């Protein structure tokens, strides 16, 4: 189990990384065209998938007696998704 400080740090990093991805996505959407449409569709489907996965992960953790790690694991999962989006958007 991690400390509250580590969890807070990880959550803060998620916020900063998300801010970067939002900026990159806004630029992509502002350019318009097929690329913007694809990005908008991807953004919505990714959010729906990430939410479903988070619900399943939290429920599994709680029902198996590991509720104390549910938030940490959820933040970690979201950070992986956000960093992957950041790498993808910066590569273009």
N, C-alpha and C positions, 0 to 999 in steps of 0.2 A: 504494500500500500504506500502511495506517495504522500508527502506532506501537503498541507493546504497551500503552502507557499509554492510548491512545484505545480500544483493544479492551477493556482492563480496565474502563475507565469505562463503556463501552457495556454490557458484561456486568453490571456492578453496577447500572446503571439498569434493565436487563431484570429483575433480581431484585427491585428495589423496585417497579417497575410491576406485576410478576406478583403480588407480595404484596398490592397494592391490589385487583387483580382477584379474587384468591382471597377476600379479605374481602367484596367485593361479591357474589360468587357464593354464599358461605356464607349471607349474609343472605337472598338470594333463595331458596335451598334451604330455609332454616329456616322461611320463610313457608308453604311447602307449596303444594298446589294445582296447577293446570294450568301456571302460570308456572314453578314449580319443576321440574316434569317436563320441560317444554320446555327449560329451561336445562341440566338434567342431560344430556339427549340432545344438545343443541348442544355442550356441553363435550366429550363423548366424541368426537363426529364431528369437531369442530375439531382435537382433539389428533391423531387418526388422520391427518387430511388434512395437518396441519402437519408431522408426522413424515415422511410420504411425500414431501412437497415438499422437506423438508430433505435427505433421502437423495438425491433426484434432483439437487438443486442441488450438493451436495458432490461426488457422483460426476461430474457434468458438469465442475465446476471442476477436479477432480483429473485427469480424463482429457483435458482440453484444456490442461493445463499451467499452470493457474491455481490450483493447490492452496493457494498462499500467501494467497489471498483467501477461501477457502472458509469459514473460521470467521467472519470478519468479515461476510460476506454472510449467513450463517445467523443470526447474532445480530441483524443488522439486520432480517431477515425476521420473526423471532419478535417483535421489539419492535413492528413495525407491527401484527401480529396482536393483541398484548397491548393496545396503545394503542387499537385499534379496539374491543376488548371493553370497555375501561375507559370509553370515551366512550358506548358503547351502554348499559352498566349504570348509569352515572351519570345518563343522560337520563331514566330512568323514575322 
